[in-house]
Amino acid sequence: MGALLDLWKSERGLVLVALIVAVTTLCGLGYVSPTQWLDYTKWIFAAYVAGKTITGSVQLATSTPDDQPTWADKLKAMGDIIASLERRSSPPDPPPPTVAPPRMPTQPAQEGATPL
């Protein structure tokens, strides 16, 4: 039912219906034979379908879906990628300094000294 309402709401649909009514009237009055009426209605319908298909294709080609990222989103993502690459390409941080282990005395213990 929705398709019929869409047909009546569009200019293309009104022209389609008007042309079919006109050729049907001419056929009823005897100006057009039934074979010519059939050919005429086929051509009208083919032209209507072709126009509808072309219009739908153009709308699909020119519209963008809502879930597609905008240019601002794409530029932000590119900036994030560049920043990540810059962090990866910088030299690594130097390791923290290590504390040397305590040295053991190399001299013999003095007399009277208490061991640790």
C-alpha distances in whole Angstrom, upper triangle without the diagonal:
4,5,5,7,9,10,11,13,15,18,18,14,16,19,17,16,19,21,20,20,24,25,23,26,29,28,28,31,33,33,31,32,29,30,30,26,25,27,25,22,22,24,21,19,21,22,18,18,22,21,18,20,23,21,20,23,25,23,24,28,28,27,29,27,28,30,32,36,37,40,42,41,42,45,46,46,48,51,51,51,54,56,55,57,60,61,61,63,65,69,69,71,74,75,77,80,82,85,88,89,93,96,98,102,104,107,109,109,112,114,113,110,107,104,101
4,5,5,6,9,10,11,12,16,16,13,15,18,17,16,20,22,20,21,25,26,25,27,30,30,30,33,35,35,32,33,30,31,31,27,26,27,26,22,23,24,21,18,21,21,17,17,20,19,16,18,21,19,17,21,22,20,21,25,25,23,25,24,25,27,29,32,33,36,38,38,39,42,43,42,45,47,47,48,51,52,52,54,56,57,58,60,62,65,66,67,71,72,74,77,79,82,85,87,90,93,96,99,101,105,106,106,109,112,111,107,105,102,98
4,5,5,6,9,10,11,14,13,10,13,16,14,14,17,19,18,19,22,23,22,25,27,27,28,31,32,32,29,30,27,28,27,24,23,24,22,19,19,20,18,15,17,17,14,13,16,16,13,15,18,16,15,18,20,18,19,23,24,22,25,24,25,27,29,32,33,36,38,38,39,42,43,42,44,47,47,48,50,52,52,54,56,57,58,60,62,65,66,68,71,72,74,78,80,83,86,87,91,94,96,100,102,105,107,107,110,113,112,108,106,103,99
4,5,5,6,9,10,13,13,9,11,14,12,11,14,16,15,16,19,20,19,22,24,24,25,28,29,29,27,28,25,26,26,22,21,23,21,17,18,20,17,14,17,18,14,14,18,17,14,17,20,18,17,21,23,21,22,26,26,25,28,27,28,31,32,36,36,39,41,41,42,45,46,46,48,50,51,51,54,56,56,57,60,61,61,63,66,69,69,71,75,76,78,82,83,87,90,91,94,97,100,104,105,109,111,111,114,116,116,112,109,107,103
4,5,5,6,9,12,13,10,11,14,14,12,15,18,17,18,21,22,22,23,26,27,27,30,31,31,29,31,28,29,28,25,24,26,24,20,21,22,19,17,20,19,16,16,19,18,15,18,20,18,18,21,22,20,22,25,25,24,27,26,27,30,31,35,35,38,40,39,41,44,45,45,47,49,50,50,53,55,55,56,59,60,60,62,65,68,68,70,74,75,77,81,82,85,89,90,93,96,99,103,105,108,110,110,113,115,114,111,108,106,102
4,5,5,6,10,10,8,10,13,12,12,15,17,17,18,21,22,22,24,27,27,28,30,32,31,30,31,29,29,28,25,24,25,23,20,20,21,17,15,18,17,13,14,16,15,12,15,17,14,14,18,19,17,19,22,22,21,23,23,24,27,28,32,32,35,37,37,38,40,42,42,44,46,47,47,50,52,52,53,56,57,57,59,62,65,66,67,71,72,74,78,80,83,86,88,91,94,97,100,102,106,108,108,110,113,112,109,106,104,100
4,6,6,8,8,5,7,10,9,9,12,14,13,15,17,19,19,21,23,24,25,27,28,28,26,27,25,26,24,21,21,21,19,16,17,17,14,12,15,14,10,12,15,13,11,14,16,14,15,18,19,18,20,23,23,23,26,25,27,30,31,34,34,37,39,39,40,43,44,44,46,49,49,50,52,54,54,56,58,60,60,62,64,68,68,70,74,75,77,81,83,86,89,91,94,97,100,103,105,109,111,111,113,116,116,112,110,107,103
4,6,8,9,6,6,9,10,9,11,13,14,14,16,19,18,20,22,23,24,26,28,27,26,28,26,27,25,22,22,23,20,18,19,19,16,15,18,17,13,15,18,16,14,18,19,17,18,21,22,20,23,26,25,25,28,28,29,32,33,36,36,39,41,41,42,45,46,46,48,51,51,52,54,56,57,58,60,62,62,64,66,70,70,72,76,77,79,83,85,88,91,93,96,99,102,106,107,111,113,113,116,118,118,114,112,109,105
4,7,9,7,8,11,12,12,13,16,17,17,19,22,22,23,25,27,27,29,31,30,29,31,29,30,28,25,25,26,23,20,22,21,18,17,19,18,14,16,18,16,14,17,18,16,16,20,20,18,21,24,23,22,25,25,26,29,31,33,33,36,38,38,39,42,43,44,45,48,48,49,51,53,54,55,58,59,60,61,64,67,68,70,73,75,76,80,82,85,89,90,94,97,100,103,105,108,110,110,113,116,115,111,109,106,103
4,5,5,6,9,10,11,12,14,16,17,18,20,21,23,25,26,27,29,31,29,28,29,28,29,27,24,24,24,21,19,20,19,15,15,17,15,11,13,15,12,11,14,15,12,14,17,17,16,19,21,21,20,23,24,26,29,30,32,32,34,37,37,38,40,42,42,44,46,47,48,50,52,53,54,56,58,58,60,62,66,67,69,72,74,76,79,82,85,88,90,93,96,99,102,104,108,110,110,113,115,115,111,109,106,103
4,5,5,6,9,10,10,12,14,15,16,18,20,21,22,24,26,27,29,27,26,28,27,27,25,22,23,23,19,18,19,18,14,14,16,14,11,14,15,12,11,15,15,13,15,18,18,17,20,22,22,22,25,27,28,32,32,35,34,36,38,39,40,42,44,44,46,48,49,50,52,54,55,56,58,60,60,62,64,68,69,71,74,76,78,82,84,87,90,92,96,98,101,105,107,110,112,112,115,118,117,114,111,109,105
4,6,5,6,9,10,11,12,14,15,17,18,20,21,23,24,26,27,25,24,26,24,25,22,20,20,19,16,15,16,14,11,11,12,10,7,10,11,8,9,12,13,11,13,16,16,16,19,21,21,22,25,26,28,31,31,34,34,36,39,39,39,42,44,44,45,48,49,49,51,54,54,55,57,59,60,61,64,67,68,70,74,76,78,81,84,87,90,92,95,98,101,104,106,110,112,112,115,118,117,113,111,109,105
4,5,5,6,9,10,11,12,14,16,16,18,20,21,22,24,26,25,23,24,23,23,22,19,19,19,16,13,15,14,11,10,13,11,8,10,13,11,10,13,15,13,15,18,18,18,21,23,23,23,27,27,29,32,33,36,36,38,40,41,41,44,46,46,47,50,51,51,53,55,56,57,59,61,61,63,65,69,70,72,75,77,79,83,85,88,91,93,96,99,102,105,107,111,113,113,116,118,118,114,112,109,106
4,5,5,6,9,10,10,12,14,15,16,18,20,21,22,24,23,22,24,23,24,22,19,19,20,16,14,16,16,12,12,15,13,11,14,16,14,13,17,18,16,18,21,21,21,24,26,26,26,29,30,32,35,36,38,38,40,43,43,44,46,48,48,50,52,53,54,56,58,59,60,62,64,64,66,68,72,73,75,78,80,82,86,88,91,94,96,99,102,105,108,110,114,116,116,119,121,121,117,115,112,109
4,5,5,6,9,10,10,12,14,15,16,18,20,21,22,21,19,22,21,22,19,16,17,17,14,12,14,13,9,11,13,11,9,13,14,12,13,17,17,16,18,21,21,21,24,26,26,27,30,31,33,36,37,40,39,41,44,44,45,47,49,49,50,53,54,55,57,59,60,60,63,65,65,66,69,72,73,76,79,81,83,87,89,92,95,97,100,103,106,110,111,115,117,117,120,123,122,119,116,114,110
4,6,5,6,9,10,11,12,14,16,17,18,20,21,20,18,20,18,19,17,14,14,14,11,9,11,10,7,7,10,9,7,10,12,11,12,15,16,16,18,20,21,21,24,26,26,27,30,31,33,36,36,40,39,42,44,45,45,47,49,49,51,53,54,54,57,59,59,60,63,64,65,66,69,72,73,75,79,81,83,86,89,92,95,97,100,103,106,109,111,114,116,117,120,122,122,118,116,113,110
4,6,5,6,9,10,10,12,14,15,16,18,20,19,17,19,18,19,17,14,15,16,13,10,13,13,9,10,13,13,10,13,16,15,15,18,20,19,20,23,24,24,26,29,29,29,33,33,35,38,39,42,42,44,47,47,47,50,52,52,53,56,57,57,59,61,62,63,65,67,67,69,71,75,76,78,81,83,85,89,91,94,97,99,102,105,108,111,113,116,119,119,122,124,124,120,118,115,111
4,6,5,6,9,10,10,12,14,15,16,18,17,16,19,18,19,17,14,15,16,13,11,14,14,10,12,15,14,12,16,18,16,17,20,22,21,23,25,26,26,29,31,31,31,35,36,38,41,41,44,44,46,48,49,49,52,54,54,55,58,59,59,61,64,64,65,67,69,70,71,73,77,78,80,84,85,87,91,93,96,99,101,105,108,110,114,116,119,121,121,124,127,126,123,121,118,114
4,5,5,6,8,10,11,12,14,15,16,15,13,16,15,16,14,11,13,13,9,8,11,11,8,10,13,12,11,15,16,15,17,20,21,20,23,25,26,26,29,30,31,32,35,36,39,41,42,45,44,46,49,50,50,52,54,54,55,58,59,59,61,64,64,65,67,69,70,71,74,77,78,80,84,86,88,92,94,97,100,102,105,108,111,114,116,119,122,122,125,128,127,123,121,118,115
4,5,5,6,9,10,10,12,14,15,14,12,14,13,14,12,9,10,11,8,6,10,10,8,9,13,12,12,14,17,17,17,20,22,22,23,26,27,27,29,31,32,33,36,37,39,42,42,46,46,48,50,51,51,54,56,55,56,59,60,60,62,65,65,66,69,70,70,72,75,78,79,81,85,86,88,92,94,98,100,102,106,108,111,115,116,120,122,122,125,128,127,124,121,119,115
4,6,5,6,9,10,10,12,14,14,13,15,14,16,14,11,13,14,11,10,13,14,11,13,16,16,15,18,20,20,20,23,25,24,26,29,30,30,32,34,35,35,39,39,41,44,45,48,48,50,53,53,53,56,58,58,59,62,63,63,65,67,68,69,71,73,73,74,77,81,81,84,87,89,91,95,97,100,103,105,108,111,114,117,119,122,124,125,127,130,130,126,124,121,117
4,5,5,6,9,10,11,12,11,11,13,13,15,13,10,13,14,11,10,14,14,12,14,17,16,16,19,21,20,22,24,26,25,27,30,31,31,34,35,36,37,40,41,43,46,46,49,49,51,54,54,55,57,59,59,60,63,64,64,66,69,69,70,72,74,75,76,79,82,83,85,89,91,93,96,98,102,105,107,110,113,116,119,121,124,126,127,129,132,132,128,126,123,120
4,5,5,6,9,10,10,9,8,10,10,12,9,6,9,10,8,8,12,12,10,13,15,15,16,18,20,20,22,24,25,26,28,30,31,32,34,36,36,37,41,42,44,47,47,50,50,52,55,55,55,58,60,60,61,64,65,65,67,69,70,70,73,75,75,76,79,82,83,86,89,91,93,97,99,102,105,107,110,113,116,119,121,124,127,127,130,133,132,128,126,123,120
4,5,5,6,9,10,10,9,10,9,12,10,7,10,12,10,9,13,14,12,14,17,18,17,20,22,22,23,26,27,28,29,32,33,33,35,37,38,39,42,43,45,48,48,51,52,54,56,57,57,59,61,61,62,65,66,66,68,71,71,72,74,76,76,78,80,84,85,87,91,92,94,98,100,103,106,108,111,114,117,120,122,125,127,128,131,133,133,129,127,124,121
4,5,5,6,9,9,9,11,11,14,13,10,13,15,13,12,16,17,15,17,20,20,20,23,25,25,26,29,30,30,32,34,35,36,38,40,41,41,45,45,47,50,51,54,54,56,58,59,59,62,64,64,65,68,69,69,71,73,74,74,77,79,79,80,83,86,87,90,93,95,97,101,103,106,109,111,114,117,120,123,125,128,130,131,133,136,136,132,130,127,123
4,5,5,6,5,6,9,10,13,10,9,12,14,11,12,16,16,15,18,20,20,21,23,25,25,27,29,30,31,33,35,36,37,39,40,41,42,46,47,49,52,52,55,55,57,60,60,60,63,65,65,66,69,70,70,72,74,75,75,78,80,80,81,84,87,88,91,94,96,98,102,104,107,110,112,115,118,121,124,126,129,131,132,135,138,137,133,131,128,125
4,5,5,6,5,6,6,10,8,7,10,12,11,11,15,16,15,17,20,20,21,23,25,26,27,29,31,31,33,35,36,37,39,41,42,43,46,47,50,52,52,56,56,58,61,61,61,63,66,65,66,69,70,70,72,75,75,76,78,80,80,81,84,87,88,91,94,96,98,102,104,107,110,112,115,118,121,124,126,129,131,132,135,137,137,133,131,128,125
4,5,8,8,9,9,13,12,10,13,15,14,14,18,19,18,20,23,23,23,26,28,28,29,32,33,34,35,38,39,39,41,43,44,45,48,49,51,54,54,58,58,60,63,63,63,66,68,67,69,71,72,72,74,77,77,78,81,82,82,84,87,90,91,93,97,98,100,104,106,109,112,114,117,120,123,126,128,131,133,134,137,139,139,135,133,130,127
4,6,8,10,11,14,13,12,15,17,16,17,20,21,20,22,25,25,25,28,30,30,31,34,35,35,37,40,41,41,44,45,46,47,50,51,53,56,56,60,60,62,64,65,65,67,70,69,70,73,74,74,76,79,79,80,83,84,84,86,89,92,93,95,99,100,103,106,108,112,114,116,120,123,125,129,130,134,136,136,139,142,142,138,136,133,129
4,6,7,9,12,11,11,14,16,15,16,19,20,20,22,24,25,26,28,30,30,32,34,35,36,38,40,41,42,44,46,47,48,51,52,54,57,57,60,60,62,65,66,65,68,70,70,71,74,75,75,77,80,80,80,83,85,85,86,89,92,93,96,99,101,103,107,109,112,115,117,120,123,126,129,131,134,136,137,140,142,142,138,136,133,130
4,7,10,12,10,10,14,14,13,15,18,18,18,21,23,23,24,27,28,28,30,32,33,34,36,38,39,40,42,44,45,46,49,50,53,56,56,59,59,60,63,64,64,66,68,68,69,72,73,73,75,78,78,78,81,83,83,84,87,90,91,94,98,99,101,105,107,111,113,115,119,121,124,128,129,133,135,135,138,141,141,137,135,132,129
4,7,8,6,6,10,11,10,12,14,15,15,18,20,20,21,24,25,26,27,29,31,32,34,35,36,38,40,41,42,44,47,48,51,53,53,56,56,58,61,61,61,64,66,66,66,70,71,70,72,75,75,76,78,80,80,81,84,87,89,91,95,96,99,102,104,108,110,112,116,119,121,125,126,130,132,132,135,138,138,134,132,129,126
4,5,5,6,9,10,10,12,14,15,16,18,20,21,22,24,26,27,29,30,32,33,35,36,38,39,41,42,44,45,48,49,52,54,54,57,58,59,62,62,62,65,67,67,67,71,72,71,73,76,76,76,79,81,81,82,85,88,89,92,95,97,99,103,105,108,111,113,116,119,121,125,126,130,132,133,136,138,138,134,132,129,126
4,5,5,6,9,10,10,12,14,15,16,18,20,21,22,24,26,27,28,30,31,33,34,36,37,39,40,42,43,46,47,50,52,52,55,56,58,61,61,60,63,65,65,66,69,70,69,71,74,74,74,77,79,79,80,83,86,87,90,93,95,97,101,103,106,109,110,114,116,119,123,124,128,130,130,133,136,136,132,130,127,123
4,5,5,6,9,10,11,13,14,16,17,19,20,21,23,25,26,27,29,30,32,33,35,36,38,39,41,42,45,46,49,51,51,54,55,57,60,60,59,62,64,63,64,67,68,68,70,73,72,73,76,77,77,78,81,84,85,88,92,93,95,99,101,104,107,109,112,115,117,121,122,126,128,128,132,134,134,130,128,125,122
4,5,5,6,9,10,11,12,14,15,16,18,20,21,23,24,26,27,29,30,31,33,35,36,37,39,40,44,45,48,50,50,53,53,55,58,58,57,60,63,62,63,66,67,66,68,71,71,71,74,76,76,77,80,83,84,87,91,92,95,98,100,104,106,108,112,114,117,120,122,125,127,128,131,134,134,130,128,125,121
4,6,5,6,9,10,11,12,14,15,16,18,20,21,22,24,26,27,28,30,32,33,35,36,38,39,42,43,46,48,48,51,52,53,56,56,56,59,61,61,61,65,66,65,67,70,70,70,73,75,75,76,79,82,83,86,89,91,93,97,99,102,105,107,110,113,116,119,120,124,126,127,130,132,132,128,126,123,120
4,5,5,6,9,10,11,12,14,15,17,18,20,21,22,24,26,27,28,30,32,33,35,36,37,41,41,44,46,46,49,50,52,55,55,54,57,60,59,60,63,64,63,65,68,68,68,71,73,73,74,77,80,81,84,87,89,91,95,96,100,102,104,108,110,113,117,118,122,124,124,127,130,130,126,124,121,117
4,6,5,6,9,10,11,12,14,15,16,18,20,21,22,24,26,27,29,30,32,33,35,36,39,40,43,45,45,48,49,50,54,54,53,56,58,57,58,61,62,62,64,66,66,67,69,71,71,72,75,78,79,82,86,87,90,93,95,99,101,103,107,109,112,115,117,120,122,123,126,129,129,125,123,120,116
4,5,5,6,9,10,11,12,14,15,17,18,20,21,23,24,26,27,29,30,32,33,35,38,39,42,44,44,47,47,49,52,52,52,55,57,56,57,60,61,61,63,66,66,66,69,71,71,72,75,78,79,82,85,87,89,93,95,98,101,103,106,109,112,115,116,120,122,123,126,129,128,125,123,120,116
4,5,5,6,8,10,10,12,14,15,16,18,20,21,22,24,26,27,28,30,32,33,36,37,39,42,42,45,45,47,50,50,50,53,55,54,55,59,60,59,61,64,64,64,67,69,69,70,73,76,77,80,83,85,87,91,93,96,99,101,104,107,110,113,115,118,120,121,124,126,126,122,120,117,114
4,5,5,6,9,10,11,12,14,15,16,18,20,21,22,24,26,27,28,30,31,35,35,38,40,40,43,44,46,49,49,48,51,53,53,53,57,58,57,59,62,62,62,65,67,67,68,71,74,75,78,81,83,85,89,91,94,97,98,102,105,107,111,112,116,118,118,121,124,124,120,118,115,112
4,5,5,6,9,10,10,12,14,15,16,18,20,21,22,24,26,27,29,30,33,34,37,39,39,42,43,44,48,48,47,50,52,51,52,55,56,56,58,61,61,61,64,66,65,66,70,73,74,77,80,82,84,88,90,93,96,98,101,104,107,110,111,115,117,118,121,124,124,120,118,115,111
4,6,5,6,9,10,11,12,14,16,17,18,20,21,23,24,26,27,29,32,33,36,38,38,41,41,43,46,46,46,49,51,50,51,54,55,55,57,60,60,60,63,65,65,66,69,72,73,76,80,81,84,87,89,93,95,97,101,103,106,110,111,115,117,117,120,123,123,119,117,114,111
4,5,5,6,9,10,10,12,14,15,16,18,20,21,22,24,26,27,30,31,33,36,36,39,39,41,44,44,44,47,49,48,49,53,53,53,55,58,58,58,61,63,63,64,67,70,71,74,77,79,81,85,87,90,93,95,98,101,104,107,109,112,114,115,118,120,120,116,114,111,108
4,5,5,6,9,10,10,12,14,15,16,18,20,21,22,24,26,29,30,33,35,34,38,38,40,43,43,42,45,48,47,48,51,52,51,53,56,56,56,59,61,61,62,65,68,69,72,75,77,79,83,85,88,91,93,96,99,102,105,107,110,112,113,116,119,119,115,113,110,106
4,6,5,6,9,10,11,12,14,15,17,18,20,21,23,24,28,29,32,34,34,37,37,38,42,42,41,44,46,46,46,50,51,50,52,55,55,56,58,60,60,61,64,67,69,71,75,76,79,82,85,88,91,93,96,99,102,105,106,110,112,113,116,119,119,115,113,110,106
4,6,5,6,9,10,11,12,14,16,17,18,20,21,22,26,27,30,32,32,35,35,37,40,40,40,43,45,44,45,48,49,49,51,54,54,55,57,59,59,60,63,67,68,70,74,75,78,81,83,87,89,91,95,98,100,104,105,109,111,111,114,117,117,113,111,108,105
4,5,5,6,9,10,10,12,14,15,16,18,20,21,24,25,28,30,30,33,33,35,39,38,38,41,43,42,43,46,47,47,49,52,52,52,55,57,57,58,61,64,65,68,71,73,75,79,81,84,87,89,92,95,98,101,103,106,108,109,112,114,114,110,108,105,102
4,5,5,6,9,10,11,12,14,15,16,18,20,23,24,28,30,29,32,32,34,37,37,37,39,42,41,42,45,46,45,47,50,50,51,53,55,55,56,59,63,64,66,70,71,74,78,80,83,86,88,91,94,97,100,101,105,107,108,111,114,114,110,108,105,101
4,5,5,6,9,10,11,12,14,15,17,18,22,23,26,28,28,31,31,32,36,36,35,38,40,40,41,44,45,45,47,49,50,50,53,55,55,56,59,62,63,66,69,71,73,77,79,83,85,87,91,94,96,100,101,105,107,108,110,113,113,109,107,105,101
4,6,5,6,9,10,11,12,14,16,16,20,21,23,26,26,29,29,31,34,34,34,37,39,38,39,42,43,43,45,48,48,49,51,53,53,54,57,61,62,64,68,69,71,75,77,81,83,85,89,92,94,98,99,103,105,105,108,111,111,107,105,102,99
4,5,5,6,9,10,11,12,14,15,18,19,23,24,24,27,28,30,33,33,32,35,37,36,37,41,41,41,43,46,46,46,49,51,51,52,55,58,59,62,65,67,69,73,75,78,81,83,86,89,92,95,97,100,103,103,106,109,109,105,103,100,97
4,5,5,6,9,10,11,12,14,17,19,22,24,24,27,27,28,31,31,31,33,36,35,36,39,40,40,42,44,45,45,48,50,50,51,54,57,58,61,64,66,68,72,74,78,80,83,86,89,92,95,96,100,102,103,106,109,108,105,103,100,96
4,5,5,6,9,10,11,12,16,17,20,23,22,25,25,26,30,30,30,32,34,34,35,38,39,39,41,44,44,45,47,49,49,50,53,57,58,60,64,66,68,71,74,77,80,82,85,88,91,94,96,99,102,102,105,108,108,104,102,99,96
4,5,5,6,9,10,11,14,15,18,20,20,23,23,25,28,28,28,31,33,32,33,36,37,37,39,42,42,43,45,47,47,48,51,55,56,58,62,63,65,69,71,75,77,79,83,86,88,92,93,97,99,100,102,105,105,101,99,96,93
4,5,5,6,9,10,13,14,18,20,19,22,22,24,27,27,26,29,31,31,31,35,36,35,37,40,40,40,43,45,45,46,49,52,53,56,60,61,64,67,69,73,75,78,81,84,87,90,91,95,97,98,101,104,103,100,98,95,91
4,5,5,6,8,12,14,17,20,18,21,21,22,25,26,25,27,30,30,30,33,35,34,36,39,39,40,42,44,44,45,48,52,53,55,59,61,63,67,69,72,75,77,81,83,86,90,91,95,97,98,100,103,103,99,98,95,91
4,5,5,6,9,11,14,17,16,19,19,20,23,24,23,26,28,28,29,32,33,33,35,38,38,39,41,43,44,45,47,51,52,54,58,60,62,65,68,71,74,76,79,82,85,88,90,94,96,96,99,102,102,98,96,93,90
4,6,5,8,9,13,15,14,17,17,19,22,22,22,25,27,26,27,30,31,31,33,36,36,36,39,41,41,42,45,48,49,52,55,57,59,63,65,68,71,73,77,79,82,86,87,91,93,93,96,99,99,95,93,90,87
4,6,8,11,14,16,14,16,16,18,21,21,20,23,25,25,25,29,30,29,31,34,34,35,37,39,39,40,43,47,48,50,54,56,58,62,64,67,70,72,76,78,81,85,86,90,92,93,95,98,98,94,93,90,86
4,7,10,13,15,13,15,15,16,19,20,19,22,24,24,25,27,29,29,31,33,34,35,37,39,39,40,43,46,48,50,54,56,58,61,64,67,70,72,76,78,81,85,86,90,92,93,95,98,98,94,92,90,86
4,7,9,12,11,13,13,15,18,18,18,21,23,23,24,26,28,28,30,32,33,34,36,38,38,40,42,46,47,49,52,54,56,60,62,66,69,71,74,77,80,83,85,88,91,91,94,97,96,92,91,88,84
4,7,8,7,9,9,12,15,14,15,17,19,19,20,23,24,24,27,29,29,30,33,34,35,36,39,42,43,45,49,51,53,56,59,62,65,67,70,73,76,79,81,85,87,87,90,93,92,89,87,84,80
4,5,6,9,10,13,15,14,15,18,19,19,21,24,24,24,27,29,29,30,33,34,35,36,39,42,43,45,48,50,52,55,58,61,64,66,69,72,75,78,80,84,86,86,89,91,91,87,85,82,79
4,6,8,9,13,14,13,14,17,18,18,20,22,23,24,26,28,28,30,32,33,34,36,38,41,42,43,47,48,50,54,56,59,62,64,67,70,73,77,79,82,84,84,87,90,89,85,83,80,77
4,6,9,13,14,11,13,16,16,16,18,21,20,21,24,25,25,27,30,30,31,33,35,39,39,41,44,45,47,51,53,56,59,61,64,67,70,74,75,79,81,81,84,86,86,82,80,77,74
4,7,10,12,10,10,14,14,14,16,18,18,19,22,23,23,25,27,29,29,31,33,37,37,39,43,44,46,50,52,55,58,60,64,67,70,73,75,78,80,81,83,86,86,82,80,77,74
4,7,8,6,7,10,11,10,12,15,15,16,18,20,20,22,24,25,26,28,30,34,34,36,40,42,43,47,49,53,56,58,61,64,67,70,72,75,78,78,81,84,83,79,77,75,71
4,5,5,6,9,10,11,12,14,16,17,19,20,21,23,25,26,27,29,31,34,35,37,41,43,44,48,51,54,57,59,62,65,68,72,73,77,79,79,82,85,84,81,79,76,73
4,5,5,6,9,10,10,12,14,15,16,18,20,21,22,24,26,27,29,32,34,35,39,41,43,47,49,53,56,58,61,64,67,70,72,75,78,78,81,84,84,80,78,76,72
4,5,5,6,9,10,11,12,14,15,17,18,20,21,23,25,26,27,31,32,33,37,39,41,44,47,50,54,56,59,62,65,68,70,73,76,76,78,81,81,77,76,73,70
4,6,5,6,9,10,11,12,14,15,17,18,20,21,23,24,26,30,30,32,36,38,39,43,45,49,52,54,57,60,63,66,68,72,74,74,77,80,79,75,74,71,68
4,5,5,6,9,10,11,12,14,15,17,18,20,21,23,25,28,29,31,35,37,39,42,45,48,51,54,57,60,63,66,68,71,74,74,77,80,79,76,74,71,68
4,5,5,6,9,10,11,12,14,15,16,18,20,21,23,26,28,29,33,35,37,41,44,47,50,53,56,58,62,65,66,70,72,73,75,78,78,74,73,70,67
4,5,5,6,9,10,11,12,14,15,17,19,20,21,25,26,27,31,33,35,38,41,44,47,50,53,56,59,62,64,67,70,70,72,75,75,71,70,67,64
4,5,5,6,9,10,11,12,14,15,17,18,20,24,24,26,30,32,34,37,40,43,46,49,52,55,58,61,63,66,69,69,71,74,74,70,69,66,63
4,5,5,6,9,10,11,12,14,15,16,19,22,23,26,29,31,34,37,40,43,46,49,52,54,58,61,62,66,68,69,71,74,74,71,69,66,63
4,5,5,6,9,10,11,12,14,15,17,20,22,23,27,29,31,35,38,41,44,47,50,52,56,59,60,64,66,67,69,72,72,68,67,64,61
4,5,5,6,9,10,11,12,14,16,19,20,21,25,27,29,33,35,39,42,44,47,50,53,56,58,61,64,64,67,70,70,66,64,62,58
4,5,5,6,9,10,11,12,15,18,19,21,25,27,29,33,35,39,41,44,47,50,53,56,57,61,63,64,67,70,70,66,65,62,58
4,5,5,6,9,10,10,12,16,18,20,23,26,28,32,34,38,40,43,46,49,52,55,57,60,63,63,66,69,69,65,64,61,58
4,5,5,6,9,10,11,14,16,17,21,23,25,29,32,35,38,41,44,46,50,53,54,57,60,61,63,66,66,62,61,59,55
4,5,5,6,9,10,13,14,16,20,22,24,27,30,33,36,39,42,45,48,51,52,56,58,59,62,65,65,61,59,57,53
4,5,5,6,9,12,13,16,19,22,24,28,30,34,36,39,42,45,48,51,52,56,58,59,62,65,65,62,60,57,54
4,5,5,6,10,12,14,18,20,23,26,29,32,35,38,41,43,47,49,51,54,57,58,60,64,64,60,59,56,53
4,6,6,9,9,11,15,17,20,23,26,29,32,35,38,40,44,47,48,51,54,55,57,60,61,57,56,53,50
4,6,8,9,11,15,17,20,23,25,29,31,34,37,40,43,46,47,51,53,54,57,60,60,57,55,53,49
4,6,9,12,15,17,20,23,26,30,32,35,38,40,43,46,47,51,54,55,57,61,61,57,56,53,50
4,6,9,12,15,18,20,23,27,29,32,35,38,41,44,45,48,51,52,55,58,58,55,54,51,48
4,7,9,12,15,17,20,24,26,29,32,34,37,40,41,45,48,49,51,54,55,51,50,48,45
4,6,9,12,15,17,21,23,26,29,32,35,38,39,43,45,46,49,52,52,49,48,45,42
4,6,9,12,15,18,21,24,27,29,33,35,37,40,43,44,46,49,50,46,45,42,39
4,6,9,12,15,17,21,24,26,29,32,33,37,39,40,43,46,46,43,42,39,36
4,6,9,12,15,17,21,23,26,29,31,34,37,38,40,43,44,40,39,36,33
4,6,10,13,15,18,21,24,27,29,32,35,35,38,41,41,37,36,34,30
4,7,9,13,15,18,21,24,26,29,32,32,34,38,38,34,33,31,28
4,6,9,12,15,18,21,23,26,29,29,32,35,35,31,30,28,25
4,6,9,12,15,18,20,23,26,26,28,31,32,28,27,24,21
4,6,8,12,15,17,20,22,23,25,29,29,26,25,22,20
4,6,9,13,15,18,20,20,23,26,27,23,22,19,16
4,6,9,12,15,17,17,20,23,23,19,19,16,13
4,6,9,12,14,15,17,21,21,18,18,15,13
4,6,9,11,11,14,18,19,15,15,12,11
4,6,8,8,11,15,16,13,14,11,11
4,7,9,12,15,17,15,16,14,14
4,6,8,12,14,12,14,13,14
4,6,9,12,10,12,11,13
4,6,9,7,9,8,11
4,6,6,9,10,13
4,6,9,11,14
4,6,9,13
4,6,9
4,6
4
